[in-house]
Amino acid sequence: AYSVGVFPMAEHREDDEIFWVDPKRRGIFPIDEFHISRSLAKTIRRNAYDISVNRAFDQVVDACADRAETWINGEIFARYQDLHAMGHAHSLEVWDQEGNLVGGVYGVSLGGGFFGESMFSRQRDTSKIALAYLMDRLRQAGFQLCDTQFLTPHLASLGAIEISRAAYKARLQQALEHDADFEAPQLPSPALLLQRITQTS
């Protein structure tokens, strides 16, 4: 499904049915154009959080589904667990100094494409911190495409844009011709992360 540009959703948590979505307008993150505000840079520079990759995939998906309205039902949760076991679904976690999971993002990887599924935040800016580390990881690992599915004002403020379905599928085919390894890059220090984002954005 991801290789042809569609993704699954459910109407709500308790709905057993899954439908496939192929939006006319598609949100993407140009990987070299992530925008970071001064306040977010200051938060990252404080180094008050620990970052990990694939340490708590199930917890991240569960936290993303823990809201009044969610498209993540039991079937979708189970299939992402399968994809994670196969090495095609990944999470990036943000932990506070007490070891609590306070933010994160997860998605699917295929070739040089990363398909962002959802993110969550339990403290101010922790989902943005997760996105900053995610975008750096995608760049270092050689990804060509970061799909956000839909464009929201929140994502737009961080550099995401909207393109047509045809333009998305052209970018998708190019990305699938490349190889990228989500787990290969080392996690950067906050200073190195900010340096690299500043150089490319």
Salt bridges, closest charged atoms under 4 A:
ASP22 OD1 - ARG165 NE 3.55
ASP22 OD2 - LYS169 NZ 3.03
ASP32 OD1 - ARG139 NE 3.05
GLU75 OE2 - ARG79 NH1 2.65
ASP82 OD2 - ARG79 NH2 2.83
ASP125 OD1 - LYS128 NZ 3.84
ASP136 OD1 - ARG139 NH1 3.54
ASP136 OD2 - ARG196 NH2 2.79
ASP147 OD1 - ARG26 NE 2.93
GLU162 OE1 - ARG25 NE 3.60
